[in-house]
Amino acid sequence: MFKSRFGKTRAGSVRATQLNLSQTRWVWRLRHRVVTTVGISIVTRVHRNPATFGTAGAGMATEKFHLSKDRIPHPELRSISRQCAPAACSDPGFPVIHRAALWGRGMIMYMLMALTAAVVAYAGTWGARVVGNKLRLYQPIRSRDMHSALISKLGGLGIFVGFFAALVVASNSFFVKDIFRHNDAPWGILAGAVVIVAVGVADDILDIRWWIKLLGQAAAAFIVAIWGVRMSVVPFIPEPIFLESEVVQIVLTAGLIVTTMNAVNFIDGLDGLAAGVAIIGGGAFFLTAYWVHRNNPSTDNSDLATLLMAILVGSCIGFLPHNWFPAKIFMGDSGAMLIGLLMASAGVVATGQIGSGLYDRANGIPTIVPILLPFAVLSLPLLDLGMAVVRRTARGQSPWSADRGHLHHKLVDLGYSHRSAVVMLYVWTCILAFGGVAFAVFPWQIVLIVVIAAALVMAAVTAWPYFTRNSTRPGE
């Protein structure tokens, strides 16, 4: 075997080198760990007691941590993050690395809330389906219905159970429990949800008159508005209009909630349609609301609108497997109106943040986003609602009378299958909802061009069966 001039074999030299490198790495890791621990201790003490160290010491410690913000957070940060309230850690003077750790934890907490809602909603929908079938709580098949078998319409109970369970869990969780502290709005939304689900179940079983259902919708909406979710700002451009009168705030909020509930209820005509649209629209809303708080250093990351959308998306995900074509259960008016109430409440909360200057302080979040996003997310339901009101009023009918003129009916009449029509409306919702989200991230000129191009392509694809059918001649 070849020997080096020091009398050692090459293999022995290699092993010695590897051992030295291993020891060197261990020493440097230990040194880095000690320095990091000491730095964390200094910064934490300075942040809690700045007078003890003086202005220069506080600035030096904060600067050190800002310079090291790109390094991977150490486990010691986790223990310190637990000791810091979200409001304190959101201070611009607090180390960026601490805030980044909390923001990641915030996303995990929201995902856990969504997962809780999904699991409970799945089990609750299964239970509602069993009870509905056993008690034969069916509504007679109507001429406008797209199904021919008797199916229970108590699926809204499963969605509500998922929402209720996740809300209770959130009220006791570390990261988002501050939303419920000295704030009655979440419980007002829950109370309104109880009322609207009760009204919806009564309509799904007994088919109550339209004006009774409208009174129930108004009662639920006023409960939410009186309890604290109010539209205090009308988001006009270039300057928002602040509403001083509480009566005007309550009436305007209630009207918006009732409109949204009916808009979502109108599109619930195909298996999986309303739940899928709520998942897509709610997901877009959630990402935007989370992004705003993620990029704003002056607020904590817990937000009622973000929490509501996370829970709503989770509840609809848990419900959708039971409702996908061919559906085993329908959400009914109870589920559709509950989705509308939650979306409208989140929209009111997000719109109110314009007045607080939140969207102006968040990096890269234009003020137009909270104005545009609710309309983008609910564009299809609102369009369907507007067309239905105009169509029925022109015929001399009540706007609440039922017919087969909805968008999903039109797609089926064009020749689309049940599933194809639902997927087409999913794609349209994605274009409009995530197009609204893109305004918060990318230049508006690029977003506008992409959205218009995607809409034109999708319009051609949607209308293709109409042109192919008309171009076909008998005998060809």
PAZA-685290 format. One line per 3 residues: for each residue x, y, z of C-alpha. Coordinates in steps of 0.05 Angstrom, whole numbers, plus 5000, padded with zeros to 4 digits. Layout:
BEGIN
X:Y:Z | ... $
***
This chain:
BEGIN
5000:5000:5000 | 5025:5069:4982 | 5051:5110:5041 $
5058:5185:5046 | 5122:5219:5068 | 5096:5222:5139 $
5094:5146:5142 | 5018:5140:5140 | 4978:5105:5088 $
4934:5145:5041 | 4872:5111:5070 | 4893:5130:5140 $
4905:5201:5118 | 4835:5204:5087 | 4803:5178:5151 $
4841:5229:5192 | 4819:5285:5146 | 4746:5263:5150 $
4751:5260:5226 | 4781:5330:5229 | 4726:5357:5183 $
4672:5324:5225 | 4702:5354:5289 | 4707:5422:5255 $
4634:5421:5233 | 4612:5401:5303 | 4652:5457:5334 $
4624:5509:5286 | 4553:5483:5297 | 4562:5488:5372 $
4591:5558:5365 | 4535:5581:5320 | 4483:5551:5367 $
4513:5587:5427 | 4517:5654:5390 | 4446:5647:5365 $
4420:5630:5434 | 4455:5689:5465 | 4430:5734:5409 $
4359:5711:5419 | 4364:5723:5493 | 4391:5793:5483 $
4339:5813:5431 | 4282:5785:5472 | 4304:5822:5535 $
4314:5887:5496 | 4246:5881:5464 | 4212:5869:5531 $
4253:5921:5571 | 4284:5971:5523 | 4299:6021:5579 $
4347:5971:5611 | 4393:5969:5551 | 4384:6038:5523 $
4367:6061:5453 | 4435:6043:5424 | 4433:5972:5452 $
4363:5960:5426 | 4380:5986:5357 | 4443:5943:5355 $
4407:5879:5376 | 4349:5891:5328 | 4397:5906:5271 $
4435:5841:5283 | 4372:5801:5277 | 4349:5838:5215 $
4415:5823:5182 | 4406:5749:5198 | 4334:5744:5175 $
4353:5700:5116 | 4382:5646:5160 | 4342:5584:5178 $
4305:5596:5244 | 4332:5554:5302 | 4288:5512:5348 $
4300:5564:5403 | 4255:5612:5364 | 4196:5566:5375 $
4198:5571:5451 | 4205:5647:5447 | 4149:5653:5396 $
4103:5617:5445 | 4118:5669:5498 | 4102:5728:5453 $
4031:5751:5441 | 4016:5760:5366 | 4004:5834:5375 $
4072:5844:5408 | 4109:5803:5357 | 4077:5844:5301 $
4114:5906:5325 | 4157:5932:5267 | 4216:5935:5315 $
4210:5862:5332 | 4258:5816:5294 | 4234:5797:5225 $
4254:5725:5237 | 4205:5720:5295 | 4148:5748:5253 $
4164:5699:5196 | 4159:5641:5245 | 4092:5666:5269 $
4065:5676:5199 | 4082:5604:5182 | 4048:5582:5246 $
3987:5623:5226 | 3979:5585:5160 | 3986:5519:5197 $
3932:5540:5246 | 3884:5561:5191 | 3897:5495:5155 $
3882:5458:5219 | 3816:5496:5226 | 3798:5478:5154 $
3817:5405:5166 | 3774:5403:5229 | 3715:5432:5191 $
3725:5383:5134 | 3727:5321:5178 | 3667:5341:5220 $
3627:5364:5160 | 3640:5298:5125 | 3616:5259:5185 $
3558:5306:5197 | 3535:5302:5125 | 3537:5226:5129 $
3494:5229:5192 | 3445:5278:5161 | 3439:5233:5100 $
3424:5171:5143 | 3372:5209:5184 | 3340:5240:5123 $
3334:5173:5087 | 3308:5137:5149 | 3255:5189:5164 $
3241:5198:5089 | 3250:5274:5094 | 3245:5285:5019 $
3217:5343:4979 | 3173:5325:4920 | 3209:5329:4853 $
3193:5393:4815 | 3193:5407:4741 | 3256:5450:4745 $
3296:5398:4784 | 3354:5363:4749 | 3346:5297:4787 $
3293:5243:4782 | 3302:5206:4848 | 3280:5225:4918 $
3341:5251:4954 | 3346:5284:5022 | 3362:5358:5025 $
3390:5361:5095 | 3463:5368:5074 | 3465:5439:5101 $
3464:5409:5171 | 3530:5375:5157 | 3561:5440:5132 $
3536:5476:5194 | 3563:5423:5242 | 3631:5429:5210 $
3629:5505:5215 | 3606:5503:5288 | 3659:5453:5309 $
3717:5490:5276 | 3693:5557:5305 | 3693:5528:5375 $
3762:5498:5366 | 3788:5564:5338 | 3762:5602:5398 $
3807:5560:5442 | 3868:5556:5397 | 3932:5596:5410 $
3940:5635:5347 | 3869:5658:5330 | 3835:5660:5398 $
3848:5736:5401 | 3795:5743:5347 | 3743:5722:5399 $
3770:5765:5456 | 3727:5826:5469 | 3694:5814:5401 $
3622:5792:5393 | 3624:5789:5317 | 3642:5714:5311 $
3586:5695:5358 | 3538:5740:5322 | 3555:5704:5257 $
3543:5637:5293 | 3475:5661:5318 | 3455:5684:5249 $
3478:5617:5221 | 3434:5580:5270 | 3373:5621:5248 $
3386:5614:5173 | 3399:5539:5178 | 3333:5530:5216 $
3296:5570:5163 | 3330:5531:5108 | 3314:5463:5138 $
3241:5484:5146 | 3239:5504:5072 | 3275:5440:5050 $
3223:5396:5086 | 3159:5437:5084 | 3171:5483:5024 $
3150:5546:5060 | 3125:5608:5024 | 3177:5655:4994 $
3160:5714:5038 | 3168:5673:5102 | 3236:5651:5078 $
3254:5723:5062 | 3234:5745:5133 | 3279:5690:5161 $
3337:5713:5118 | 3326:5785:5141 | 3324:5762:5214 $
3390:5724:5207 | 3423:5783:5171 | 3401:5834:5223 $
3427:5789:5279 | 3496:5788:5246 | 3495:5863:5233 $
3470:5883:5302 | 3521:5837:5336 | 3579:5874:5305 $
3594:5855:5232 | 3576:5921:5199 | 3594:5955:5135 $
3621:6021:5163 | 3656:6039:5098 | 3628:6042:5027 $
3689:6026:4984 | 3684:6078:4929 | 3744:6101:4889 $
3786:6143:4898 | 3763:6155:4969 | 3719:6109:5012 $
3656:6137:5043 | 3651:6128:5118 | 3582:6115:5147 $
3570:6149:5213 | 3499:6126:5227 | 3494:6057:5259 $
3424:6048:5230 | 3450:6058:5160 | 3508:6010:5173 $
3461:5956:5199 | 3410:5963:5143 | 3463:5964:5089 $
3499:5903:5118 | 3434:5864:5125 | 3415:5879:5053 $
3483:5856:5028 | 3478:5791:5068 | 3407:5776:5043 $
3429:5789:4970 | 3489:5743:4976 | 3448:5687:5008 $
3399:5688:4951 | 3454:5692:4899 | 3487:5629:4925 $
3419:5595:4932 | 3402:5609:4859 | 3463:5571:4832 $
3451:5509:4874 | 3419:5471:4818 | 3470:5418:4798 $
3506:5366:4839 | 3569:5395:4869 | 3560:5464:4837 $
3548:5509:4897 | 3598:5473:4942 | 3652:5474:4888 $
3641:5548:4873 | 3645:5562:4948 | 3711:5524:4953 $
3742:5561:4895 | 3716:5630:4914 | 3729:5620:4988 $
3799:5595:4973 | 3814:5658:4933 | 3785:5701:4988 $
3826:5665:5041 | 3892:5673:5003 | 3881:5747:4993 $
3861:5761:5065 | 3920:5720:5091 | 3968:5755:5043 $
3946:5823:5068 | 3960:5806:5140 | 4023:5767:5121 $
4053:5830:5089 | 4030:5881:5139 | 4080:5888:5196 $
4034:5930:5240 | 3980:5878:5253 | 3978:5806:5277 $
3962:5751:5228 | 3896:5731:5260 | 3836:5757:5222 $
3762:5741:5224 | 3752:5742:5149 | 3811:5695:5138 $
3786:5648:5192 | 3715:5647:5164 | 3739:5630:5094 $
3785:5575:5119 | 3728:5543:5158 | 3679:5552:5100 $
3727:5519:5050 | 3739:5462:5098 | 3665:5451:5110 $
3649:5450:5036 | 3707:5402:5022 | 3678:5354:5074 $
3609:5360:5042 | 3628:5354:4969 | 3642:5279:4966 $
3570:5266:4986 | 3543:5316:4936 | 3586:5300:4874 $
3547:5273:4815 | 3508:5229:4825 | 3491:5263:4891 $
3472:5223:4952 | 3448:5285:4989 | 3434:5358:4972 $
3456:5418:5013 | 3387:5448:5005 | 3369:5520:5022 $
3400:5511:5091 | 3469:5499:5063 | 3466:5549:5006 $
3441:5605:5050 | 3493:5589:5103 | 3549:5594:5051 $
3521:5661:5028 | 3518:5687:5099 | 3590:5668:5114 $
3616:5697:5048 | 3579:5762:5058 | 3603:5768:5130 $
3675:5758:5109 | 3666:5809:5053 | 3640:5861:5102 $
3698:5849:5149 | 3749:5855:5092 | 3716:5918:5065 $
3717:5950:5133 | 3793:5943:5134 | 3797:5996:5080 $
3778:6048:5132 | 3831:6023:5180 | 3885:6034:5127 $
3905:5961:5129 | 3908:5953:5054 | 3948:6017:5047 $
4001:5993:5097 | 4008:5923:5069 | 4064:5918:5019 $
4038:5915:4948 | 3964:5907:4966 | 3924:5960:4928 $
3862:5988:4961 | 3819:5965:4903 | 3828:5891:4923 $
3776:5888:4978 | 3728:5925:4932 | 3739:5879:4873 $
3748:5812:4908 | 3677:5800:4936 | 3648:5815:4867 $
3700:5771:4833 | 3688:5713:4880 | 3612:5719:4875 $
3609:5742:4803 | 3573:5680:4776 | 3521:5677:4832 $
3508:5752:4828 | 3503:5749:4752 | 3454:5691:4756 $
3414:5729:4809 | 3410:5792:4767 | 3390:5755:4704 $
3336:5717:4742 | 3306:5780:4773 | 3304:5816:4705 $
3276:5754:4670 | 3221:5741:4719 | 3202:5814:4728 $
3196:5822:4652 | 3147:5764:4652 | 3106:5796:4707 $
3127:5742:4757 | 3154:5748:4827 | 3231:5752:4829 $
3228:5693:4877 | 3188:5648:4832 | 3227:5588:4805 $
3243:5572:4733 | 3294:5535:4689 | 3330:5596:4663 $
3392:5594:4707 | 3462:5591:4679 | 3470:5517:4695 $
3404:5502:4661 | 3428:5538:4599 | 3492:5497:4596 $
3453:5432:4602 | 3406:5456:4547 | 3467:5469:4503 $
3484:5396:4507 | 3533:5393:4565 | 3528:5334:4611 $
3515:5344:4685 | 3589:5339:4704 | 3613:5379:4644 $
3567:5437:4661 | 3592:5437:4732 | 3665:5435:4710 $
3653:5493:4661 | 3625:5536:4717 | 3684:5516:4761 $
3732:5542:4708 | 3694:5607:4701 | 3696:5616:4776 $
3771:5604:4777 | 3784:5656:4723 | 3743:5709:4758 $
3761:5694:4830 | 3835:5683:4822 | 3837:5740:4772 $
3815:5784:4829 | 3868:5755:4874 | 3922:5768:4821 $
3910:5843:4827 | 3940:5839:4896 | 4005:5807:4871 $
4018:5827:4798 | 4013:5892:4759 | 3941:5906:4742 $
3955:5916:4668 | 3983:5846:4661 | 3927:5816:4703 $
3874:5851:4662 | 3903:5826:4596 | 3909:5754:4621 $
3838:5753:4651 | 3807:5782:4587 | 3845:5732:4544 $
3825:5673:4589 | 3753:5697:4589 | 3750:5702:4513 $
3780:5632:4505 | 3732:5604:4557 | 3673:5639:4524 $
3690:5606:4457 | 3696:5538:4491 | 3630:5547:4527 $
3593:5568:4464 | 3624:5514:4420 | 3566:5464:4427 $
3517:5518:4405 | 3555:5532:4340 | 3568:5459:4324 $
3495:5442:4336 | 3470:5498:4291 | 3521:5482:4236 $
3495:5410:4231 | 3441:5401:4179 | 3391:5344:4175 $
3416:5287:4131 | 3489:5308:4138 $
***
